[in-house]
């Protein structure tokens, strides 16, 4: 894949190095030529000095043949303008933008441009380290809205289908940990003794769901 990255700060340079190590060709755009020093002497990709929403700069970076585009500069406006250009003008199939303003992130998500809202995500992670709530959280999406948590499962759920647990709590089981191995449940999967159950939730769902899964199944 050829990937264009707009912004060579700590995130952009780390992203470029990571993707290049995976065998992709990389072009990095930044207004400040000194920023390219973060890439290191071993970086073999293309560096382009200029603004990421300049058509000529984007073309020089290979946007016309790009498979993906990441806008990770320090400015929300620059990121979203360049992301829209990459998507709408040059037809890049995979585009993502880093956004600091959560309200803007929600708007751009509706435009079909995935965003990483860094301030909200970082603040949420800090809160969860400072004030643990007892629920084991394994993953949280970049908008800090959806997470995967391990839920308690009452012993009487054993031998019941996973779909029965999902119907009772109104949420999807993301995966089970069985004998130390992760497994994706199917329509016929039945809960076994020792299963760890991980469910996709939003924050407001955690309390009600854990009460349901931690109690015996309702009868009748």
Secondary structure by P-SEA (a helix, b strand, c coil): cbbbbccccaaaaaaaaaaaaabbbbbbbbccccccccccccccbbbbbcccccaaaaaaaccccccbbbbbcccaaaaaaaaaaacccccccbbbbbbccaaaaaaaaaacbbbbbcaaaaaaaaaaaacccccccccccccccbbbbbbbbccccccccaaaaaaaacccccccccccbbbbbccccccccbbbbbbbbcccaaaaaaaaaacccccc
